């Protein structure tokens, strides 16, 4: 899965038997590689992106329900790219420097879910509440 271009974007791919996330914030790459090799057969993979204080954030990669790697993001992009997502490869200029496009996935994808979590709104509301309380 990839969305964006070589200038900025997010790419989630399998390389060397591990799940890799490349969070490319305007050519500043944060790369997370799973701390475990992926098992053979069906496996559930996930990436969680969470906005933090100010412009920061956090990224986690998950293998079969267990966090297998994480990193803080110095810049949490509000908009990743105007280029739509690619599934099963990276069609266009590669988001990551770790592969040459299209770097097509050769396994079987059963389902892709992209979900905006309502938790992100709770963080924003909490930060706004703290800011308002500090003014009193």
LUMPA-498782 format. One record per atom (N, C-alpha, C): residue number from 1; residue in three letters; x, y, z. Coordinates in Angstrom, 2 decimals. Atoms other than C-alpha are relative to their C-alpha. Layout:
BEGIN
[NUM; ALA; [X; Y; Z]];
...
***
This chain:
BEGIN
[1; UNK; [0.85; -1.17; 0.00]];
[1; UNK; [0.00; 0.00; 0.00]];
[1; UNK; [0.89; 1.23; 0.00]];
[2; UNK; [-0.75; -1.26; 0.02]];
[2; UNK; [1.33; 3.42; -0.87]];
[2; UNK; [-0.94; 1.11; -0.41]];
[3; UNK; [0.69; -1.20; 0.44]];
[3; UNK; [-0.08; 6.89; -1.14]];
[3; UNK; [1.00; 1.13; 0.06]];
[4; UNK; [-0.95; -1.10; 0.07]];
[4; UNK; [1.94; 9.88; -2.23]];
[4; UNK; [1.02; -0.21; -1.10]];
[5; UNK; [-1.08; 0.02; 0.99]];
[5; UNK; [5.14; 10.37; -4.20]];
[5; UNK; [1.34; 0.00; 0.73]];
[6; UNK; [-1.33; -0.08; -0.61]];
[6; UNK; [8.87; 10.58; -3.63]];
[6; UNK; [0.15; 1.25; 0.88]];
[7; UNK; [-0.07; -1.22; -0.80]];
[7; UNK; [8.23; 14.05; -2.14]];
[7; UNK; [-0.60; -0.16; 1.39]];
[8; UNK; [0.65; 0.26; -1.29]];
[8; UNK; [5.86; 12.92; 0.62]];
[8; UNK; [-1.02; -1.11; -0.18]];
[9; UNK; [0.97; 1.07; 0.07]];
[9; UNK; [3.68; 9.95; 1.41]];
[9; UNK; [0.25; -1.06; 1.05]];
[10; UNK; [-0.11; 1.13; -0.91]];
[10; UNK; [3.26; 6.70; 3.27]];
[10; UNK; [0.02; -1.27; -0.83]];
[11; UNK; [-0.06; 1.28; 0.69]];
[11; UNK; [4.24; 3.25; 2.08]];
[11; UNK; [0.13; -1.11; 1.03]];
[12; UNK; [-0.01; 1.18; -0.85]];
[12; UNK; [3.54; -0.06; 3.81]];
[12; UNK; [0.27; -1.18; -0.93]];
[13; UNK; [-0.39; 1.07; 0.91]];
[13; UNK; [5.29; -3.03; 2.23]];
[13; UNK; [0.73; -1.11; 0.75]];
[14; UNK; [-0.73; 1.13; -0.56]];
[14; UNK; [6.90; -6.41; 2.89]];
[14; UNK; [1.34; -0.08; -0.71]];
[15; UNK; [-1.35; 0.10; 0.56]];
[15; UNK; [10.65; -6.68; 2.44]];
[15; UNK; [0.86; -0.82; 0.95]];
[16; UNK; [-0.85; 0.84; -0.84]];
[16; UNK; [13.06; -9.31; 3.70]];
[16; UNK; [-0.79; -0.79; 1.04]];
[17; UNK; [0.83; 0.77; -0.91]];
[17; UNK; [10.18; -11.18; 5.34]];
[17; UNK; [-0.58; 0.80; 1.15]];
[18; UNK; [0.51; -0.86; -1.08]];
[18; UNK; [9.22; -8.19; 7.51]];
[18; UNK; [-0.91; 1.09; -0.56]];
[19; UNK; [0.85; -1.13; 0.36]];
[19; UNK; [6.57; -5.49; 7.44]];
[19; UNK; [0.81; 1.28; 0.19]];
[20; UNK; [-0.73; -1.26; -0.04]];
[20; UNK; [8.05; -2.07; 6.68]];
[20; UNK; [-0.98; 1.14; -0.23]];
[21; UNK; [0.74; -1.24; 0.22]];
[21; UNK; [6.48; 1.38; 7.00]];
[21; UNK; [1.02; 1.09; -0.25]];
[22; UNK; [-0.82; -1.18; 0.30]];
[22; UNK; [8.14; 4.36; 5.34]];
[22; UNK; [-0.93; 1.20; 0.03]];
[23; UNK; [0.78; -1.22; -0.15]];
[23; UNK; [6.59; 7.63; 6.53]];
[23; UNK; [0.88; 1.13; -0.52]];
[24; UNK; [-0.82; -0.97; 0.72]];
[24; UNK; [8.01; 10.17; 4.09]];
[24; UNK; [-0.62; 1.38; 0.14]];
[25; UNK; [0.51; -1.35; -0.24]];
[25; UNK; [7.39; 13.70; 5.41]];
[25; UNK; [0.92; 0.99; -0.71]];
[26; UNK; [-0.75; -0.96; 0.81]];
[26; UNK; [8.76; 15.88; 2.62]];
[26; UNK; [1.49; -0.35; -0.03]];
[27; UNK; [-1.33; 0.60; 0.16]];
[27; UNK; [11.83; 13.67; 2.08]];
[27; UNK; [0.73; -0.27; 1.31]];
[28; UNK; [-0.52; 0.44; -1.30]];
[28; UNK; [12.42; 13.14; 5.83]];
[28; UNK; [-0.67; -1.34; 0.30]];
[29; UNK; [0.57; 1.34; -0.11]];
[29; UNK; [11.91; 9.37; 6.06]];
[29; UNK; [0.10; -0.54; 1.42]];
[30; UNK; [0.02; 0.78; -1.24]];
[30; UNK; [10.86; 7.64; 9.27]];
[30; UNK; [-0.35; -1.42; -0.42]];
[31; UNK; [0.19; 1.38; 0.45]];
[31; UNK; [11.25; 3.92; 8.61]];
[31; UNK; [-0.11; -0.91; 1.22]];
[32; UNK; [0.22; 0.98; -1.07]];
[32; UNK; [9.86; 1.24; 10.92]];
[32; UNK; [-0.03; -1.37; -0.65]];
[33; UNK; [-0.01; 1.38; 0.49]];
[33; UNK; [10.59; -2.44; 10.33]];
[33; UNK; [-0.44; -0.90; 1.14]];
[34; UNK; [0.51; 0.88; -1.06]];
[34; UNK; [8.76; -5.17; 12.24]];
[34; UNK; [1.14; -0.73; 0.68]];
[35; UNK; [-1.03; 0.69; -0.78]];
[35; UNK; [10.78; -6.77; 15.00]];
[35; UNK; [-0.12; -1.52; -0.09]];
[36; UNK; [0.18; 1.45; 0.24]];
[36; UNK; [9.53; -10.20; 13.88]];
[36; UNK; [-0.16; -0.24; -1.49]];
[37; UNK; [0.27; 0.39; 1.38]];
[37; UNK; [9.54; -12.01; 10.57]];
[37; UNK; [-1.47; -0.38; -0.11]];
[38; UNK; [1.40; 0.33; 0.21]];
[38; UNK; [6.09; -12.45; 9.10]];
[38; UNK; [-0.16; -1.51; -0.13]];
[39; UNK; [0.23; 1.44; 0.11]];
[39; UNK; [4.69; -15.96; 9.51]];
[39; UNK; [-0.50; -0.35; -1.40]];
[40; UNK; [0.55; 0.47; 1.27]];
[40; UNK; [3.83; -18.03; 6.46]];
[40; UNK; [-1.51; -0.15; 0.16]];
[41; UNK; [1.46; 0.14; -0.04]];
[41; UNK; [0.15; -18.17; 5.57]];
[41; UNK; [-0.66; 1.34; 0.26]];
[42; UNK; [0.77; -1.22; -0.24]];
[42; UNK; [-2.53; -15.69; 6.50]];
[42; UNK; [0.53; 0.75; 1.21]];
[43; UNK; [-0.47; -0.86; -1.07]];
[43; UNK; [-1.43; -12.78; 8.64]];
[43; UNK; [-0.74; 1.34; -0.11]];
[44; UNK; [0.66; -1.31; -0.01]];
[44; UNK; [-3.13; -9.54; 9.67]];
[44; UNK; [1.05; 1.06; 0.31]];
[45; UNK; [-0.97; -1.07; -0.13]];
[45; UNK; [-0.99; -6.45; 9.20]];
[45; UNK; [-0.73; 1.33; 0.14]];
[46; UNK; [0.63; -1.31; -0.18]];
[46; UNK; [-1.82; -2.93; 10.32]];
[46; UNK; [1.05; 1.06; 0.26]];
[47; UNK; [-0.78; -1.18; -0.33]];
[47; UNK; [-0.36; 0.53; 10.57]];
[47; UNK; [-0.93; 0.95; 0.73]];
[48; UNK; [0.78; -0.98; -0.77]];
[48; UNK; [-1.60; 2.99; 13.18]];
[48; UNK; [0.77; 1.31; 0.01]];
[49; UNK; [-0.58; -1.33; -0.03]];
[49; UNK; [-0.91; 6.68; 12.79]];
[49; UNK; [-0.83; 0.83; 0.96]];
[50; UNK; [0.71; -0.76; -1.03]];
[50; UNK; [-1.77; 8.96; 15.67]];
[50; UNK; [0.65; 1.37; 0.14]];
[51; UNK; [-0.47; -1.36; -0.17]];
[51; UNK; [-1.47; 12.72; 15.91]];
[51; UNK; [0.32; 0.24; 1.48]];
[52; UNK; [-0.39; -0.34; -1.36]];
[52; UNK; [0.32; 14.04; 19.00]];
[52; UNK; [-0.15; 1.49; 0.24]];
[53; UNK; [0.02; -1.42; -0.31]];
[53; UNK; [0.95; 17.46; 20.46]];
[53; UNK; [0.60; 0.80; -1.16]];
[54; UNK; [-0.54; -0.86; 1.05]];
[54; UNK; [1.54; 20.29; 17.99]];
[54; UNK; [-0.03; -0.69; -1.35]];
[55; UNK; [-0.11; 0.61; 1.32]];
[55; UNK; [2.77; 18.92; 14.68]];
[55; UNK; [0.59; -1.41; 0.06]];
[56; UNK; [-0.62; 1.31; -0.15]];
[56; UNK; [4.13; 15.64; 16.08]];
[56; UNK; [-1.04; -1.12; -0.13]];
[57; UNK; [0.89; 1.16; 0.06]];
[57; UNK; [2.70; 12.14; 15.91]];
[57; UNK; [0.76; -1.26; 0.35]];
[58; UNK; [-0.61; 1.30; -0.29]];
[58; UNK; [3.40; 8.46; 16.36]];
[58; UNK; [-0.52; -1.00; -1.02]];
[59; UNK; [0.36; 1.07; 0.93]];
[59; UNK; [3.39; 5.50; 13.99]];
[59; UNK; [0.32; -1.34; 0.65]];
[60; UNK; [-0.21; 1.37; -0.48]];
[60; UNK; [3.03; 1.83; 14.92]];
[60; UNK; [-0.31; -0.96; -1.13]];
[61; UNK; [0.36; 1.10; 0.90]];
[61; UNK; [3.13; -1.31; 12.83]];
[61; UNK; [-0.40; -1.18; 0.87]];
[62; UNK; [0.61; 1.07; -0.79]];
[62; UNK; [1.11; -4.28; 14.02]];
[62; UNK; [-0.02; -1.28; -0.84]];
[63; UNK; [0.02; 1.31; 0.65]];
[63; UNK; [1.50; -7.97; 13.14]];
[63; UNK; [-0.85; -0.92; 0.85]];
[64; UNK; [0.93; 0.89; -0.70]];
[64; UNK; [-1.37; -10.27; 14.12]];
[64; UNK; [-0.40; 0.54; 1.38]];
[65; UNK; [0.51; -0.62; -1.22]];
[65; UNK; [-2.61; -7.84; 16.77]];
[65; UNK; [1.04; 0.46; 1.00]];
[66; UNK; [-1.07; -0.39; -0.93]];
[66; UNK; [0.79; -7.21; 18.41]];
[66; UNK; [0.84; 1.11; -0.63]];
[67; UNK; [-0.86; -1.07; 0.49]];
[67; UNK; [2.74; -3.96; 18.05]];
[67; UNK; [1.39; -0.58; -0.23]];
[68; UNK; [-1.27; 0.59; 0.39]];
[68; UNK; [5.89; -5.00; 16.20]];
[68; UNK; [1.04; 1.05; -0.35]];
[69; UNK; [-0.93; -1.10; 0.25]];
[69; UNK; [7.53; -1.59; 15.83]];
[69; UNK; [-0.73; 1.31; 0.12]];
[70; UNK; [0.62; -1.31; -0.18]];
[70; UNK; [6.90; 2.07; 16.55]];
[70; UNK; [1.07; 1.08; -0.08]];
[71; UNK; [-0.91; -1.14; 0.03]];
[71; UNK; [8.45; 5.50; 16.11]];
[71; UNK; [-0.79; 1.28; 0.16]];
[72; UNK; [0.59; -1.33; -0.07]];
[72; UNK; [7.71; 9.10; 16.94]];
[72; UNK; [0.21; 0.70; -1.33]];
[73; UNK; [-0.07; -0.76; 1.24]];
[73; UNK; [7.03; 11.37; 13.98]];
[73; UNK; [0.19; 1.48; 0.36]];
[74; UNK; [-0.25; -1.41; -0.26]];
[74; UNK; [8.55; 14.85; 14.13]];
[74; UNK; [-1.01; 0.90; -0.67]];
[75; UNK; [1.01; -0.76; 0.74]];
[75; UNK; [6.05; 16.08; 11.56]];
[75; UNK; [-1.12; -0.94; -0.40]];
[76; UNK; [1.19; 0.77; 0.37]];
[76; UNK; [2.58; 14.58; 11.38]];
[76; UNK; [-0.69; 0.79; -1.11]];
[77; UNK; [0.54; -0.73; 1.15]];
[77; UNK; [1.39; 15.57; 7.91]];
[77; UNK; [-1.52; 0.10; 0.08]];
[78; UNK; [1.46; -0.19; 0.02]];
[78; UNK; [-2.09; 17.06; 7.79]];
[78; UNK; [-0.59; -0.49; -1.31]];
[79; UNK; [0.39; 0.52; 1.30]];
[79; UNK; [-2.32; 16.21; 4.11]];
[79; UNK; [1.21; -0.74; -0.56]];
[80; UNK; [-1.12; 0.81; 0.45]];
[80; UNK; [-0.20; 13.43; 2.73]];
[80; UNK; [0.35; 0.29; -1.45]];
[81; UNK; [-0.25; -0.20; 1.42]];
[81; UNK; [-0.60; 13.89; -1.00]];
[81; UNK; [-1.32; 0.13; -0.73]];
[82; UNK; [1.20; -0.05; 0.84]];
[82; UNK; [-3.08; 14.71; -3.70]];
[82; UNK; [-0.06; -1.22; -0.92]];
[83; UNK; [-0.05; 1.23; 0.79]];
[83; UNK; [-2.07; 11.43; -5.37]];
[83; UNK; [-0.73; -1.09; 0.77]];
[84; UNK; [0.77; 1.07; -0.65]];
[84; UNK; [-4.45; 8.57; -4.61]];
[84; UNK; [0.86; -1.20; 0.35]];
[85; UNK; [-0.77; 1.17; -0.45]];
[85; UNK; [-3.40; 5.27; -3.04]];
[85; UNK; [0.21; -1.04; -1.09]];
[86; UNK; [-0.29; 1.18; 0.82]];
[86; UNK; [-1.84; 2.29; -4.78]];
[86; UNK; [-0.09; -1.20; 0.92]];
[87; UNK; [0.13; 1.22; -0.79]];
[87; UNK; [-2.70; -1.18; -3.50]];
[87; UNK; [0.70; -1.13; -0.75]];
[88; UNK; [-0.73; 1.10; 0.62]];
[88; UNK; [-0.37; -4.10; -4.19]];
[88; UNK; [1.26; 0.46; -0.72]];
[89; UNK; [-1.19; -0.55; 0.64]];
[89; UNK; [2.42; -1.84; -5.42]];
[89; UNK; [0.02; 1.50; 0.17]];
[90; UNK; [-0.13; -1.46; -0.08]];
[90; UNK; [3.57; 1.77; -5.73]];
[90; UNK; [0.09; 0.51; -1.42]];
[91; UNK; [0.10; -0.39; 1.40]];
[91; UNK; [2.45; 3.12; -9.09]];
[91; UNK; [0.22; 1.50; -0.13]];
[92; UNK; [-0.40; -1.40; 0.10]];
[92; UNK; [4.22; 6.39; -9.79]];
[92; UNK; [1.41; 0.12; 0.55]];
[93; UNK; [-1.32; -0.13; -0.62]];
[93; UNK; [7.33; 7.84; -8.21]];
[93; UNK; [-0.05; -0.66; 1.37]];
[94; UNK; [0.06; 0.77; -1.24]];
[94; UNK; [8.25; 5.64; -5.23]];
[94; UNK; [0.03; 0.87; 1.25]];
[95; UNK; [0.04; -0.69; -1.29]];
[95; UNK; [7.34; 6.91; -1.76]];
[95; UNK; [1.27; -0.31; 0.79]];
[96; UNK; [-1.16; 0.46; -0.77]];
[96; UNK; [10.21; 4.90; -0.27]];
[96; UNK; [1.23; -0.12; -0.89]];
[97; UNK; [-1.27; 0.19; 0.70]];
[97; UNK; [13.86; 4.85; -1.25]];
[97; UNK; [0.48; -1.45; 0.11]];
[98; UNK; [-0.41; 1.39; -0.21]];
[98; UNK; [13.99; 1.17; -0.23]];
[98; UNK; [-0.42; -0.94; -1.12]];
[99; UNK; [0.39; 0.83; 1.14]];
[99; UNK; [12.49; -0.09; -3.50]];
[99; UNK; [-0.12; 0.86; -1.25]];
[100; UNK; [0.28; -0.65; 1.28]];
[100; UNK; [12.07; 0.73; -7.17]];
[100; UNK; [-1.46; -0.27; -0.34]];
[101; UNK; [1.41; 0.17; 0.37]];
[101; UNK; [8.49; 1.33; -8.28]];
[101; UNK; [-0.11; -0.90; -1.22]];
[102; UNK; [1.18; 0.02; -0.83]];
[102; UNK; [6.16; -0.41; -8.78]];
[102; UNK; [0.10; -0.91; 1.23]];
[103; UNK; [-0.21; 0.91; -1.14]];
[103; UNK; [7.53; -3.00; -6.25]];
[103; UNK; [-1.29; -0.73; 0.36]];
[104; UNK; [1.30; 0.67; -0.15]];
[104; UNK; [4.49; -5.22; -6.66]];
[104; UNK; [0.05; -1.14; 1.01]];
[105; UNK; [0.17; 1.07; -0.99]];
[105; UNK; [3.32; -7.51; -3.86]];
[105; UNK; [-0.39; -1.27; -0.74]];
[106; UNK; [0.27; 1.25; 0.72]];
[106; UNK; [3.30; -11.15; -5.00]];
[106; UNK; [-0.88; -0.96; 0.78]];
[107; UNK; [0.89; 0.85; -0.80]];
[107; UNK; [1.14; -12.59; -2.21]];
[107; UNK; [-1.45; 0.28; -0.34]];
[108; UNK; [1.44; -0.21; 0.19]];
[108; UNK; [-2.63; -12.51; -1.87]];
[108; UNK; [-0.51; 0.95; 1.06]];
[109; UNK; [0.64; -0.94; -0.92]];
[109; UNK; [-4.45; -9.57; -0.33]];
[109; UNK; [-1.47; -0.37; 0.09]];
[110; UNK; [1.41; 0.37; -0.18]];
[110; UNK; [-7.81; -10.58; 1.13]];
[110; UNK; [-0.87; 1.21; 0.29]];
[111; UNK; [0.80; -1.16; -0.37]];
[111; UNK; [-8.92; -7.24; 2.47]];
[111; UNK; [0.93; 1.17; 0.36]];
[112; UNK; [-0.70; -1.23; -0.36]];
[112; UNK; [-7.69; -3.65; 2.78]];
[112; UNK; [-1.01; 0.89; 0.71]];
[113; UNK; [0.90; -0.88; -0.76]];
[113; UNK; [-9.27; -1.43; 5.43]];
[113; UNK; [0.78; 1.26; 0.35]];
[114; UNK; [-0.55; -1.28; -0.41]];
[114; UNK; [-8.49; 2.26; 5.82]];
[114; UNK; [-1.05; 0.63; 0.89]];
[115; UNK; [0.99; -0.46; -0.98]];
[115; UNK; [-10.16; 3.64; 8.91]];
[115; UNK; [0.52; 1.24; 0.71]];
[116; UNK; [-0.31; -1.19; -0.80]];
[116; UNK; [-10.14; 7.12; 10.41]];
[116; UNK; [-0.60; -0.23; 1.38]];
[117; UNK; [0.45; 0.31; -1.36]];
[117; UNK; [-10.34; 6.59; 14.14]];
[117; UNK; [-0.60; 1.23; 0.68]];
[118; UNK; [0.57; -1.13; -0.74]];
[118; UNK; [-12.64; 8.77; 16.23]];
[118; UNK; [0.88; 0.42; 1.17]];
[119; UNK; [-0.92; -0.36; -1.09]];
[119; UNK; [-9.86; 8.71; 18.85]];
[119; UNK; [0.76; 1.27; -0.32]];
[120; UNK; [-0.77; -1.19; 0.34]];
[120; UNK; [-8.04; 11.41; 16.91]];
[120; UNK; [-0.76; 1.26; 0.38]];
[121; UNK; [0.80; -1.16; -0.36]];
[121; UNK; [-10.91; 13.79; 17.56]];
[121; UNK; [0.00; 0.20; 1.51]];
[122; UNK; [-0.08; -0.10; -1.46]];
[122; UNK; [-10.72; 13.01; 21.28]];
[122; UNK; [1.28; 0.73; 0.40]];
[123; UNK; [-1.26; -0.68; -0.29]];
[123; UNK; [-7.06; 14.13; 21.30]];
[123; UNK; [-0.11; 1.49; -0.27]];
[124; UNK; [0.15; -1.40; 0.37]];
[124; UNK; [-7.92; 17.37; 19.53]];
[124; UNK; [-0.89; 0.70; 1.01]];
[125; UNK; [0.91; -0.60; -0.98]];
[125; UNK; [-10.82; 18.04; 21.90]];
[125; UNK; [0.68; 0.15; 1.35]];
[126; UNK; [-0.71; -0.06; -1.27]];
[126; UNK; [-8.63; 17.25; 24.92]];
[126; UNK; [1.02; 1.14; -0.01]];
[127; UNK; [-0.99; -1.08; 0.11]];
[127; UNK; [-5.87; 19.60; 23.70]];
[127; UNK; [-0.68; 1.36; 0.02]];
[128; UNK; [0.75; -1.26; 0.00]];
[128; UNK; [-8.43; 22.34; 23.03]];
[128; UNK; [-0.51; 0.32; 1.39]];
[129; UNK; [0.48; -0.20; -1.36]];
[129; UNK; [-9.89; 21.86; 26.51]];
[129; UNK; [1.11; 0.46; 0.93]];
[130; UNK; [-1.14; -0.40; -0.83]];
[130; UNK; [-6.44; 22.11; 28.14]];
[130; UNK; [0.41; 1.44; -0.31]];
[131; UNK; [-0.36; -1.37; 0.39]];
[131; UNK; [-5.68; 25.27; 26.15]];
[131; UNK; [-1.00; 1.00; 0.57]];
[132; UNK; [1.04; -0.89; -0.53]];
[132; UNK; [-8.99; 26.82; 27.19]];
[132; UNK; [0.13; 0.15; 1.52]];
[133; UNK; [-0.15; -0.05; -1.46]];
[133; UNK; [-8.43; 25.94; 30.87]];
[133; UNK; [1.21; 0.84; 0.40]];
[134; UNK; [-1.20; -0.78; -0.34]];
[134; UNK; [-4.98; 27.56; 30.78]];
[134; UNK; [-0.24; 1.50; -0.13]];
[135; UNK; [0.32; -1.42; 0.16]];
[135; UNK; [-6.58; 30.87; 29.79]];
[135; UNK; [-0.78; 0.55; 1.17]];
[136; UNK; [0.85; -0.47; -1.11]];
[136; UNK; [-8.76; 31.03; 32.90]];
[136; UNK; [0.80; 0.45; 1.18]];
***
